[in-house]
Amino acid sequence: MKPVAPIRDETGKSILQHAGHITLPPDTTVFRQGDSCQNYILLQQGSIKVFTRAENGREIVLYRVGGGESCTLTTTCLFTNNKYPAEGVTETEIRALVISRDDFNKGLEQSADFRRMVFDSYSQRLTDIITLVEEISFGRIDARLAKTLLQHAIGEMTIHTTHQDLAAELGSAREVISRQLKEFERRGWVTLQRGSIELTNTRELENLARTPLV
């Protein structure tokens, strides 16, 4: 997802200047399912994982919020005055601007740049979620796993993650992911270690990741 466009009009700039600032360490819960939403959060640095959890405990990652981005669920809750339907947890240390509900509404009404920022971010993230639903519904798990490994390994050959974390991200069961990773290892594409995965044949993983939806 592309970072949101800058705000240049006076009302929008004033809202950002009067926003609060927060810094949170990794593994901090930003919001829980059922929480009410009082503020618009614009992330400046770091990463927040937004996920939902089924009654049986299985998780699925809906999306991640990165620097220059905002959370679509937060925007939705502010629009509708509903409670959060999912959970957000920091993956790294984050720095963010916190804009009150009143200033958020003021920005929508009086600042074209602020309004454009909010709706651009919102529409881009909806596209990401629709793509996720399509992949879960129609995509092959091996191709989706290969794509996810490559995304996590940008600039690195070793990924520090667990089979459970990958399963949550892909909306699958840990056993399914472990079985598929062992098949990748048998083919010589990865080397599995405790808490990490080394990519040893990215070309074959890229070929698999390009497999079209069926």
Disulfide bonds with the S-S distance in Angstrom:
none
